[in-house]
């Protein structure tokens, strides 16, 4: 009997690492690709959001050239998503964008202060900042490539497939809670990449 249990334990210990390597890919968004490291093409976006009741104020710094455009998109979570799931990024927000805004990189790498409206402070949202090379001026596209092909390994780098064209972008996120929950109002939160 003891020998049989020992065999079962060994079998389980051998199978668990195999199962751990299995995963299901739901979207065509690759975060495990190999990117070249070139410090001149590395992008840093250090942004923070200050949460007020119906307004979100975004500020920060970046090493992007002056005039580069950053987009901010606010996506709601499903009502059935729990606070824990949202805080731990265990669930994805809805595909629709509730509100969006843009900002330009100013002199010295500062991100121009931007306000994004929060439509409903009784809902949870994900706010993302995106550097998309397709939406940049020609001189910035020359530095990073029109499809981001020259962007080096950077925090928040991901590849998207848009109409069978591979595009490399930088995306960082922050989750916003309901106003009555912790970090739901009068909080100052940092944007982070989903892959650390």
Secondary structure, 3 states (H helix, E strand, C coil): CHHHHHHHHHHHHHHHHHHHCCCCCCCCEECCCCCCCCCCCCCCEEEEEEECCCEEEEEEEECCCCCCEEEEEEEECCCCCCHHHHHCCCCCCCCCCCEEEEEEECHHHEEEEEEEECCCCCCCEEEEEEEEHHHCCHHHHHHHCCCCCCCCCCCCEEEEEECCEEEEEEEEEEEECCCCCCCCCCCEEECECCCC
